[in-house]
């Protein structure tokens, strides 16, 4: 039985935090969604679905103006959706009754770990490990804020030197801390096994790799790639850890095709 439903634009590495965690924990997670462009014509609800022909007009009272990522789009969001998801964004997760909403990808990932904690301790083996995991998740949120601004600016053509510089500093701070955490030869960020900290790291770095697909926009403005050709030499432990995780059976289905596609763009 599905115990968690997630509605989002796809593909989305931040949603895969939950699906990767679900494979470790044996939790049944249902994903609903489509491309960002297609979501403009969906009903945003627990029972999310494409709008039928003519349905937008009959539901005009539910139309809301989109913001981050779908700025200005006219989106049809039910009152129940906004009650469960007060910020009105995706990814949006719901408990099995559709009434309890969980928002923000790290929190959605956390609920999966809690639902399946008896099967696998993704949230650590004691309160201290759990708190250290939270530390990595909080640091990832700081990086994720700047990376999202950067990637959206690359996507809509508004990238400039200020946004680029801020993202470059954010990545350096994030990657430097992770590099230290993996020293001297650690294979996980917390404890002796894969935890939510590792899942979050892999998803956020995979998402940031979308920079590879926008090299032309950077070059046109005289900006260099943050993930330049020599970046693996600067942060060898970080990228070795990403490589290990991408090949792991519980990560591979979601992340490997996505990462390989972006790496092929970097090679081009």
HELIX and SHEET records of a PDB file:
HELIX    1   1 UNK A   13  UNK A   25  1                                  13    
HELIX    2   2 UNK A   36  UNK A   39  1                                   4    
HELIX    3   3 UNK A   55  UNK A   58  1                                   4    
HELIX    4   4 UNK A   60  UNK A   62  5                                   3    
HELIX    5   5 UNK A   79  UNK A   84  1                                   6    
HELIX    6   6 UNK A  105  UNK A  115  1                                  11    
HELIX    7   7 UNK A  127  UNK A  156  1                                  30    
HELIX    8   8 UNK A  161  UNK A  181  1                                  21    
HELIX    9   9 UNK A  196  UNK A  208  1                                  13    
HELIX   10  10 UNK A  209  UNK A  214  5                                   6    
HELIX   11  11 UNK A  215  UNK A  220  1                                   6    
HELIX   12  12 UNK A  231  UNK A  234  1                                   4    
HELIX   13  13 UNK A  236  UNK A  247  1                                  12    
HELIX   14  14 UNK A  249  UNK A  267  1                                  19    
SHEET    1   A 4 UNK A  29  UNK A  34  0                                        
SHEET    2   A 4 UNK A   4  UNK A   9  1                                        
SHEET    3   A 4 UNK A  92  UNK A  95 -1                                        
SHEET    4   A 4 UNK A 101  UNK A 103 -1                                        
SHEET    1   B 4 UNK A  49  UNK A  50  0                                        
SHEET    2   B 4 UNK A  42  UNK A  44 -1                                        
SHEET    3   B 4 UNK A  74  UNK A  77  1                                        
SHEET    4   B 4 UNK A  63  UNK A  65 -1                                        
END                                                                             
